[in-house]
Amino acid sequence: MEEIHIAEVFMKIELEGTLIKMTPENDSEKQELNQLWTILIDCVKENKKLVPVGQYIPGMKEVAVFNIE
């Protein structure tokens, strides 16, 4: 039986003051970031914002959840 190792690569996130930079690391992340951008930035209606939901606790809760309002 052959063993298969899958390396997971996550989108790079950088903080610069009040700016958040998200750099996609693969094609799937590029599509997801483009979809998020399209939802947040609407040229016809008003722009939306990300609002944190719950808590992000490194080592306990590894997923940060945001609602789009």
PyMOL Python script that loads the backbone (N, CA, C, O; Angstrom):
from pymol import cmd

cmd.read_pdbstr("""\
ATOM      1  N   MET A   1       0.830  -1.183   0.000  1.00  0.00           N
ATOM      2  CA  MET A   1       0.000   0.000   0.000  1.00  0.00           C
ATOM      3  C   MET A   1       0.877   1.249   0.000  1.00  0.00           C
ATOM      4  O   MET A   1       1.813   1.358   0.792  1.00  0.00           O
ATOM      5  N   GLU A   2       0.577   2.168  -0.871  1.00  0.00           N
ATOM      6  CA  GLU A   2       1.348   3.401  -0.966  1.00  0.00           C
ATOM      7  C   GLU A   2       0.779   4.468  -0.040  1.00  0.00           C
ATOM      8  O   GLU A   2      -0.435   4.654   0.031  1.00  0.00           O
ATOM      9  N   GLU A   3       1.648   5.156   0.657  1.00  0.00           N
ATOM     10  CA  GLU A   3       1.231   6.220   1.555  1.00  0.00           C
ATOM     11  C   GLU A   3       1.201   7.535   0.787  1.00  0.00           C
ATOM     12  O   GLU A   3       2.133   7.844   0.044  1.00  0.00           O
ATOM     13  N   ILE A   4       0.149   8.298   0.959  1.00  0.00           N
ATOM     14  CA  ILE A   4       0.010   9.574   0.271  1.00  0.00           C
ATOM     15  C   ILE A   4       0.048  10.694   1.302  1.00  0.00           C
ATOM     16  O   ILE A   4      -0.686  10.663   2.290  1.00  0.00           O
ATOM     17  N   HIS A   5       0.897  11.671   1.071  1.00  0.00           N
ATOM     18  CA  HIS A   5       0.985  12.836   1.944  1.00  0.00           C
ATOM     19  C   HIS A   5       0.477  14.056   1.183  1.00  0.00           C
ATOM     20  O   HIS A   5       0.941  14.368   0.087  1.00  0.00           O
ATOM     21  N   ILE A   6      -0.463  14.717   1.780  1.00  0.00           N
ATOM     22  CA  ILE A   6      -1.009  15.924   1.165  1.00  0.00           C
ATOM     23  C   ILE A   6      -0.571  17.117   1.999  1.00  0.00           C
ATOM     24  O   ILE A   6      -0.892  17.205   3.184  1.00  0.00           O
ATOM     25  N   ALA A   7       0.158  18.026   1.386  1.00  0.00           N
ATOM     26  CA  ALA A   7       0.599  19.236   2.085  1.00  0.00           C
ATOM     27  C   ALA A   7      -0.482  20.296   1.923  1.00  0.00           C
ATOM     28  O   ALA A   7      -0.890  20.620   0.808  1.00  0.00           O
ATOM     29  N   GLU A   8      -0.934  20.824   3.036  1.00  0.00           N
ATOM     30  CA  GLU A   8      -1.928  21.889   2.986  1.00  0.00           C
ATOM     31  C   GLU A   8      -1.212  23.230   2.999  1.00  0.00           C
ATOM     32  O   GLU A   8      -0.306  23.464   3.799  1.00  0.00           O
ATOM     33  N   VAL A   9      -1.629  24.091   2.109  1.00  0.00           N
ATOM     34  CA  VAL A   9      -1.082  25.443   2.051  1.00  0.00           C
ATOM     35  C   VAL A   9      -2.237  26.386   2.329  1.00  0.00           C
ATOM     36  O   VAL A   9      -3.310  26.250   1.742  1.00  0.00           O
ATOM     37  N   PHE A  10      -2.023  27.333   3.216  1.00  0.00           N
ATOM     38  CA  PHE A  10      -3.076  28.260   3.577  1.00  0.00           C
ATOM     39  C   PHE A  10      -2.761  29.645   3.055  1.00  0.00           C
ATOM     40  O   PHE A  10      -1.601  30.027   2.901  1.00  0.00           O
ATOM     41  N   MET A  11      -3.818  30.385   2.788  1.00  0.00           N
ATOM     42  CA  MET A  11      -3.670  31.739   2.300  1.00  0.00           C
ATOM     43  C   MET A  11      -2.838  32.553   3.290  1.00  0.00           C
ATOM     44  O   MET A  11      -3.038  32.480   4.503  1.00  0.00           O
ATOM     45  N   LYS A  12      -1.921  33.312   2.758  1.00  0.00           N
ATOM     46  CA  LYS A  12      -1.060  34.159   3.577  1.00  0.00           C
ATOM     47  C   LYS A  12      -1.848  35.391   4.001  1.00  0.00           C
ATOM     48  O   LYS A  12      -2.470  36.055   3.171  1.00  0.00           O
ATOM     49  N   ILE A  13      -1.820  35.694   5.301  1.00  0.00           N
ATOM     50  CA  ILE A  13      -2.506  36.867   5.842  1.00  0.00           C
ATOM     51  C   ILE A  13      -1.480  37.723   6.569  1.00  0.00           C
ATOM     52  O   ILE A  13      -0.764  37.245   7.449  1.00  0.00           O
ATOM     53  N   GLU A  14      -1.420  39.004   6.186  1.00  0.00           N
ATOM     54  CA  GLU A  14      -0.485  39.942   6.817  1.00  0.00           C
ATOM     55  C   GLU A  14      -1.263  41.131   7.367  1.00  0.00           C
ATOM     56  O   GLU A  14      -2.246  41.570   6.768  1.00  0.00           O
ATOM     57  N   LEU A  15      -0.821  41.648   8.504  1.00  0.00           N
ATOM     58  CA  LEU A  15      -1.404  42.854   9.080  1.00  0.00           C
ATOM     59  C   LEU A  15      -0.400  43.985   8.976  1.00  0.00           C
ATOM     60  O   LEU A  15       0.756  43.844   9.375  1.00  0.00           O
ATOM     61  N   GLU A  16      -0.848  45.102   8.442  1.00  0.00           N
ATOM     62  CA  GLU A  16      -0.028  46.309   8.358  1.00  0.00           C
ATOM     63  C   GLU A  16      -0.867  47.462   8.893  1.00  0.00           C
ATOM     64  O   GLU A  16      -1.641  48.072   8.156  1.00  0.00           O
ATOM     65  N   GLY A  17      -0.707  47.754  10.173  1.00  0.00           N
ATOM     66  CA  GLY A  17      -1.547  48.780  10.790  1.00  0.00           C
ATOM     67  C   GLY A  17      -2.994  48.341  10.763  1.00  0.00           C
ATOM     68  O   GLY A  17      -3.335  47.298  11.321  1.00  0.00           O
ATOM     69  N   THR A  18      -3.854  49.123  10.121  1.00  0.00           N
ATOM     70  CA  THR A  18      -5.270  48.758  10.019  1.00  0.00           C
ATOM     71  C   THR A  18      -5.596  48.010   8.730  1.00  0.00           C
ATOM     72  O   THR A  18      -6.760  47.725   8.451  1.00  0.00           O
ATOM     73  N   LEU A  19      -4.574  47.693   7.950  1.00  0.00           N
ATOM     74  CA  LEU A  19      -4.781  46.962   6.697  1.00  0.00           C
ATOM     75  C   LEU A  19      -4.549  45.470   6.893  1.00  0.00           C
ATOM     76  O   LEU A  19      -3.657  45.059   7.634  1.00  0.00           O
ATOM     77  N   ILE A  20      -5.359  44.675   6.224  1.00  0.00           N
ATOM     78  CA  ILE A  20      -5.184  43.221   6.185  1.00  0.00           C
ATOM     79  C   ILE A  20      -4.886  42.852   4.741  1.00  0.00           C
ATOM     80  O   ILE A  20      -5.658  43.178   3.839  1.00  0.00           O
ATOM     81  N   LYS A  21      -3.756  42.166   4.519  1.00  0.00           N
ATOM     82  CA  LYS A  21      -3.399  41.704   3.176  1.00  0.00           C
ATOM     83  C   LYS A  21      -3.576  40.190   3.122  1.00  0.00           C
ATOM     84  O   LYS A  21      -3.022  39.465   3.949  1.00  0.00           O
ATOM     85  N   MET A  22      -4.353  39.711   2.142  1.00  0.00           N
ATOM     86  CA  MET A  22      -4.565  38.281   1.941  1.00  0.00           C
ATOM     87  C   MET A  22      -3.967  37.891   0.603  1.00  0.00           C
ATOM     88  O   MET A  22      -4.356  38.428  -0.435  1.00  0.00           O
ATOM     89  N   THR A  23      -3.032  36.968   0.619  1.00  0.00           N
ATOM     90  CA  THR A  23      -2.366  36.514  -0.596  1.00  0.00           C
ATOM     91  C   THR A  23      -2.712  35.046  -0.843  1.00  0.00           C
ATOM     92  O   THR A  23      -2.288  34.182  -0.075  1.00  0.00           O
ATOM     93  N   PRO A  24      -3.479  34.744  -1.906  1.00  0.00           N
ATOM     94  CA  PRO A  24      -3.823  33.355  -2.187  1.00  0.00           C
ATOM     95  C   PRO A  24      -2.590  32.555  -2.589  1.00  0.00           C
ATOM     96  O   PRO A  24      -1.706  33.056  -3.284  1.00  0.00           O
ATOM     97  N   GLU A  25      -2.547  31.302  -2.139  1.00  0.00           N
ATOM     98  CA  GLU A  25      -1.399  30.432  -2.396  1.00  0.00           C
ATOM     99  C   GLU A  25      -1.662  29.400  -3.497  1.00  0.00           C
ATOM    100  O   GLU A  25      -0.737  28.714  -3.931  1.00  0.00           O
ATOM    101  N   ASN A  26      -2.926  29.284  -3.957  1.00  0.00           N
ATOM    102  CA  ASN A  26      -3.229  28.329  -5.026  1.00  0.00           C
ATOM    103  C   ASN A  26      -4.466  28.817  -5.797  1.00  0.00           C
ATOM    104  O   ASN A  26      -5.083  29.812  -5.418  1.00  0.00           O
ATOM    105  N   ASP A  27      -4.818  28.119  -6.867  1.00  0.00           N
ATOM    106  CA  ASP A  27      -5.926  28.542  -7.729  1.00  0.00           C
ATOM    107  C   ASP A  27      -7.262  28.570  -6.988  1.00  0.00           C
ATOM    108  O   ASP A  27      -8.072  29.470  -7.205  1.00  0.00           O
ATOM    109  N   SER A  28      -7.491  27.598  -6.122  1.00  0.00           N
ATOM    110  CA  SER A  28      -8.733  27.552  -5.363  1.00  0.00           C
ATOM    111  C   SER A  28      -8.862  28.776  -4.465  1.00  0.00           C
ATOM    112  O   SER A  28      -9.934  29.375  -4.381  1.00  0.00           O
ATOM    113  N   GLU A  29      -7.786  29.148  -3.798  1.00  0.00           N
ATOM    114  CA  GLU A  29      -7.807  30.329  -2.936  1.00  0.00           C
ATOM    115  C   GLU A  29      -7.972  31.609  -3.749  1.00  0.00           C
ATOM    116  O   GLU A  29      -8.596  32.561  -3.281  1.00  0.00           O
ATOM    117  N   LYS A  30      -7.422  31.639  -4.956  1.00  0.00           N
ATOM    118  CA  LYS A  30      -7.606  32.804  -5.829  1.00  0.00           C
ATOM    119  C   LYS A  30      -9.085  32.977  -6.160  1.00  0.00           C
ATOM    120  O   LYS A  30      -9.607  34.091  -6.130  1.00  0.00           O
ATOM    121  N   GLN A  31      -9.754  31.876  -6.475  1.00  0.00           N
ATOM    122  CA  GLN A  31     -11.181  31.936  -6.794  1.00  0.00           C
ATOM    123  C   GLN A  31     -11.998  32.361  -5.578  1.00  0.00           C
ATOM    124  O   GLN A  31     -12.916  33.173  -5.693  1.00  0.00           O
ATOM    125  N   GLU A  32     -11.657  31.801  -4.398  1.00  0.00           N
ATOM    126  CA  GLU A  32     -12.388  32.136  -3.179  1.00  0.00           C
ATOM    127  C   GLU A  32     -12.186  33.602  -2.791  1.00  0.00           C
ATOM    128  O   GLU A  32     -13.133  34.264  -2.366  1.00  0.00           O
ATOM    129  N   LEU A  33     -10.963  34.112  -2.933  1.00  0.00           N
ATOM    130  CA  LEU A  33     -10.694  35.505  -2.613  1.00  0.00           C
ATOM    131  C   LEU A  33     -11.425  36.428  -3.595  1.00  0.00           C
ATOM    132  O   LEU A  33     -11.948  37.470  -3.200  1.00  0.00           O
ATOM    133  N   ASN A  34     -11.456  36.047  -4.852  1.00  0.00           N
ATOM    134  CA  ASN A  34     -12.178  36.834  -5.852  1.00  0.00           C
ATOM    135  C   ASN A  34     -13.676  36.862  -5.533  1.00  0.00           C
ATOM    136  O   ASN A  34     -14.327  37.897  -5.677  1.00  0.00           O
ATOM    137  N   GLN A  35     -14.215  35.722  -5.102  1.00  0.00           N
ATOM    138  CA  GLN A  35     -15.632  35.651  -4.732  1.00  0.00           C
ATOM    139  C   GLN A  35     -15.904  36.542  -3.521  1.00  0.00           C
ATOM    140  O   GLN A  35     -16.897  37.270  -3.502  1.00  0.00           O
ATOM    141  N   LEU A  36     -15.037  36.494  -2.513  1.00  0.00           N
ATOM    142  CA  LEU A  36     -15.185  37.349  -1.335  1.00  0.00           C
ATOM    143  C   LEU A  36     -15.109  38.816  -1.732  1.00  0.00           C
ATOM    144  O   LEU A  36     -15.919  39.625  -1.279  1.00  0.00           O
ATOM    145  N   TRP A  37     -14.152  39.160  -2.564  1.00  0.00           N
ATOM    146  CA  TRP A  37     -13.975  40.544  -3.030  1.00  0.00           C
ATOM    147  C   TRP A  37     -15.246  41.026  -3.729  1.00  0.00           C
ATOM    148  O   TRP A  37     -15.708  42.141  -3.489  1.00  0.00           O
ATOM    149  N   THR A  38     -15.806  40.184  -4.591  1.00  0.00           N
ATOM    150  CA  THR A  38     -17.019  40.533  -5.339  1.00  0.00           C
ATOM    151  C   THR A  38     -18.195  40.768  -4.392  1.00  0.00           C
ATOM    152  O   THR A  38     -18.999  41.672  -4.621  1.00  0.00           O
ATOM    153  N   ILE A  39     -18.304  39.969  -3.336  1.00  0.00           N
ATOM    154  CA  ILE A  39     -19.391  40.135  -2.367  1.00  0.00           C
ATOM    155  C   ILE A  39     -19.204  41.420  -1.564  1.00  0.00           C
ATOM    156  O   ILE A  39     -20.163  42.164  -1.356  1.00  0.00           O
ATOM    157  N   LEU A  40     -17.979  41.686  -1.112  1.00  0.00           N
ATOM    158  CA  LEU A  40     -17.722  42.842  -0.253  1.00  0.00           C
ATOM    159  C   LEU A  40     -17.769  44.167  -1.008  1.00  0.00           C
ATOM    160  O   LEU A  40     -18.242  45.170  -0.474  1.00  0.00           O
ATOM    161  N   ILE A  41     -17.285  44.175  -2.234  1.00  0.00           N
ATOM    162  CA  ILE A  41     -17.195  45.405  -3.012  1.00  0.00           C
ATOM    163  C   ILE A  41     -18.240  45.383  -4.107  1.00  0.00           C
ATOM    164  O   ILE A  41     -18.072  44.705  -5.121  1.00  0.00           O
ATOM    165  N   ASP A  42     -19.307  46.113  -3.908  1.00  0.00           N
ATOM    166  CA  ASP A  42     -20.386  46.190  -4.888  1.00  0.00           C
ATOM    167  C   ASP A  42     -20.453  47.632  -5.384  1.00  0.00           C
ATOM    168  O   ASP A  42     -20.774  48.538  -4.616  1.00  0.00           O
ATOM    169  N   CYS A  43     -20.155  47.843  -6.645  1.00  0.00           N
ATOM    170  CA  CYS A  43     -20.091  49.197  -7.202  1.00  0.00           C
ATOM    171  C   CYS A  43     -21.473  49.848  -7.337  1.00  0.00           C
ATOM    172  O   CYS A  43     -21.568  51.075  -7.384  1.00  0.00           O
ATOM    173  N   VAL A  44     -22.532  49.056  -7.400  1.00  0.00           N
ATOM    174  CA  VAL A  44     -23.870  49.596  -7.589  1.00  0.00           C
ATOM    175  C   VAL A  44     -24.538  49.895  -6.236  1.00  0.00           C
ATOM    176  O   VAL A  44     -25.106  50.969  -6.040  1.00  0.00           O
ATOM    177  N   LYS A  45     -24.460  48.938  -5.319  1.00  0.00           N
ATOM    178  CA  LYS A  45     -25.076  49.109  -4.001  1.00  0.00           C
ATOM    179  C   LYS A  45     -23.993  49.542  -3.011  1.00  0.00           C
ATOM    180  O   LYS A  45     -22.887  49.901  -3.414  1.00  0.00           O
ATOM    181  N   GLU A  46     -24.313  49.508  -1.724  1.00  0.00           N
ATOM    182  CA  GLU A  46     -23.311  49.878  -0.738  1.00  0.00           C
ATOM    183  C   GLU A  46     -22.376  48.698  -0.452  1.00  0.00           C
ATOM    184  O   GLU A  46     -22.777  47.538  -0.544  1.00  0.00           O
ATOM    185  N   ASN A  47     -21.132  49.011  -0.105  1.00  0.00           N
ATOM    186  CA  ASN A  47     -20.156  47.982   0.212  1.00  0.00           C
ATOM    187  C   ASN A  47     -20.533  47.288   1.511  1.00  0.00           C
ATOM    188  O   ASN A  47     -21.211  47.863   2.362  1.00  0.00           O
ATOM    189  N   LYS A  48     -20.090  46.056   1.651  1.00  0.00           N
ATOM    190  CA  LYS A  48     -20.374  45.275   2.850  1.00  0.00           C
ATOM    191  C   LYS A  48     -19.119  45.231   3.718  1.00  0.00           C
ATOM    192  O   LYS A  48     -18.048  45.670   3.299  1.00  0.00           O
ATOM    193  N   LYS A  49     -19.262  44.695   4.936  1.00  0.00           N
ATOM    194  CA  LYS A  49     -18.123  44.600   5.836  1.00  0.00           C
ATOM    195  C   LYS A  49     -18.098  43.230   6.499  1.00  0.00           C
ATOM    196  O   LYS A  49     -19.118  42.544   6.575  1.00  0.00           O
ATOM    197  N   LEU A  50     -16.922  42.844   6.976  1.00  0.00           N
ATOM    198  CA  LEU A  50     -16.757  41.598   7.721  1.00  0.00           C
ATOM    199  C   LEU A  50     -16.860  41.906   9.209  1.00  0.00           C
ATOM    200  O   LEU A  50     -16.181  42.798   9.717  1.00  0.00           O
ATOM    201  N   VAL A  51     -17.715  41.157   9.901  1.00  0.00           N
ATOM    202  CA  VAL A  51     -17.903  41.343  11.330  1.00  0.00           C
ATOM    203  C   VAL A  51     -17.535  40.034  12.026  1.00  0.00           C
ATOM    204  O   VAL A  51     -18.083  38.985  11.686  1.00  0.00           O
ATOM    205  N   PRO A  52     -16.605  40.075  13.004  1.00  0.00           N
ATOM    206  CA  PRO A  52     -16.217  38.835  13.682  1.00  0.00           C
ATOM    207  C   PRO A  52     -17.378  38.212  14.454  1.00  0.00           C
ATOM    208  O   PRO A  52     -18.213  38.908  15.031  1.00  0.00           O
ATOM    209  N   VAL A  53     -17.405  36.873  14.447  1.00  0.00           N
ATOM    210  CA  VAL A  53     -18.430  36.106  15.155  1.00  0.00           C
ATOM    211  C   VAL A  53     -17.726  35.159  16.107  1.00  0.00           C
ATOM    212  O   VAL A  53     -16.829  34.421  15.698  1.00  0.00           O
ATOM    213  N   GLY A  54     -18.118  35.170  17.364  1.00  0.00           N
ATOM    214  CA  GLY A  54     -17.519  34.264  18.342  1.00  0.00           C
ATOM    215  C   GLY A  54     -16.105  34.665  18.677  1.00  0.00           C
ATOM    216  O   GLY A  54     -15.774  35.850  18.719  1.00  0.00           O
ATOM    217  N   GLN A  55     -15.268  33.664  18.917  1.00  0.00           N
ATOM    218  CA  GLN A  55     -13.888  33.895  19.322  1.00  0.00           C
ATOM    219  C   GLN A  55     -12.924  33.099  18.458  1.00  0.00           C
ATOM    220  O   GLN A  55     -13.265  32.039  17.932  1.00  0.00           O
ATOM    221  N   TYR A  56     -11.729  33.620  18.321  1.00  0.00           N
ATOM    222  CA  TYR A  56     -10.606  32.880  17.732  1.00  0.00           C
ATOM    223  C   TYR A  56      -9.583  32.724  18.845  1.00  0.00           C
ATOM    224  O   TYR A  56      -9.060  33.716  19.352  1.00  0.00           O
ATOM    225  N   ILE A  57      -9.291  31.480  19.232  1.00  0.00           N
ATOM    226  CA  ILE A  57      -8.351  31.215  20.314  1.00  0.00           C
ATOM    227  C   ILE A  57      -7.310  30.224  19.800  1.00  0.00           C
ATOM    228  O   ILE A  57      -7.591  29.030  19.697  1.00  0.00           O
ATOM    229  N   PRO A  58      -6.092  30.716  19.470  1.00  0.00           N
ATOM    230  CA  PRO A  58      -5.054  29.811  18.976  1.00  0.00           C
ATOM    231  C   PRO A  58      -4.845  28.635  19.935  1.00  0.00           C
ATOM    232  O   PRO A  58      -4.748  28.811  21.150  1.00  0.00           O
ATOM    233  N   GLY A  59      -4.780  27.445  19.364  1.00  0.00           N
ATOM    234  CA  GLY A  59      -4.578  26.243  20.157  1.00  0.00           C
ATOM    235  C   GLY A  59      -5.873  25.618  20.647  1.00  0.00           C
ATOM    236  O   GLY A  59      -5.886  24.455  21.051  1.00  0.00           O
ATOM    237  N   MET A  60      -6.966  26.379  20.617  1.00  0.00           N
ATOM    238  CA  MET A  60      -8.258  25.846  21.067  1.00  0.00           C
ATOM    239  C   MET A  60      -9.308  25.905  19.958  1.00  0.00           C
ATOM    240  O   MET A  60      -9.954  24.906  19.641  1.00  0.00           O
ATOM    241  N   LYS A  61      -9.460  27.073  19.387  1.00  0.00           N
ATOM    242  CA  LYS A  61     -10.412  27.252  18.284  1.00  0.00           C
ATOM    243  C   LYS A  61      -9.644  27.852  17.128  1.00  0.00           C
ATOM    244  O   LYS A  61      -9.389  29.056  17.102  1.00  0.00           O
ATOM    245  N   GLU A  62      -9.277  27.023  16.177  1.00  0.00           N
ATOM    246  CA  GLU A  62      -8.357  27.407  15.111  1.00  0.00           C
ATOM    247  C   GLU A  62      -9.005  28.090  13.914  1.00  0.00           C
ATOM    248  O   GLU A  62      -8.322  28.384  12.933  1.00  0.00           O
ATOM    249  N   VAL A  63     -10.300  28.345  13.976  1.00  0.00           N
ATOM    250  CA  VAL A  63     -10.997  28.955  12.849  1.00  0.00           C
ATOM    251  C   VAL A  63     -11.549  30.308  13.285  1.00  0.00           C
ATOM    252  O   VAL A  63     -12.259  30.399  14.286  1.00  0.00           O
ATOM    253  N   ALA A  64     -11.227  31.343  12.542  1.00  0.00           N
ATOM    254  CA  ALA A  64     -11.801  32.670  12.777  1.00  0.00           C
ATOM    255  C   ALA A  64     -13.025  32.781  11.857  1.00  0.00           C
ATOM    256  O   ALA A  64     -12.928  32.558  10.651  1.00  0.00           O
ATOM    257  N   VAL A  65     -14.172  33.128  12.444  1.00  0.00           N
ATOM    258  CA  VAL A  65     -15.416  33.193  11.695  1.00  0.00           C
ATOM    259  C   VAL A  65     -15.862  34.657  11.598  1.00  0.00           C
ATOM    260  O   VAL A  65     -15.819  35.399  12.579  1.00  0.00           O
ATOM    261  N   PHE A  66     -16.286  35.050  10.403  1.00  0.00           N
ATOM    262  CA  PHE A  66     -16.762  36.409  10.159  1.00  0.00           C
ATOM    263  C   PHE A  66     -18.113  36.328   9.443  1.00  0.00           C
ATOM    264  O   PHE A  66     -18.344  35.429   8.635  1.00  0.00           O
ATOM    265  N   ASN A  67     -18.986  37.265   9.744  1.00  0.00           N
ATOM    266  CA  ASN A  67     -20.260  37.391   9.042  1.00  0.00           C
ATOM    267  C   ASN A  67     -20.130  38.566   8.069  1.00  0.00           C
ATOM    268  O   ASN A  67     -19.499  39.576   8.381  1.00  0.00           O
ATOM    269  N   ILE A  68     -20.734  38.420   6.893  1.00  0.00           N
ATOM    270  CA  ILE A  68     -20.732  39.507   5.914  1.00  0.00           C
ATOM    271  C   ILE A  68     -22.018  40.293   6.107  1.00  0.00           C
ATOM    272  O   ILE A  68     -23.112  39.762   5.920  1.00  0.00           O
ATOM    273  N   GLU A  69     -21.882  41.567   6.484  1.00  0.00           N
ATOM    274  CA  GLU A  69     -23.059  42.431   6.676  1.00  0.00           C
ATOM    275  C   GLU A  69     -23.070  43.531   5.648  1.00  0.00           C
ATOM    276  O   GLU A  69     -23.979  44.362   5.642  1.00  0.00           O
TER     277      GLU A  69
END
""", "prot")
cmd.dss("prot")
cmd.show_as("cartoon", "prot")
cmd.util.cbc("prot")
cmd.orient("prot")
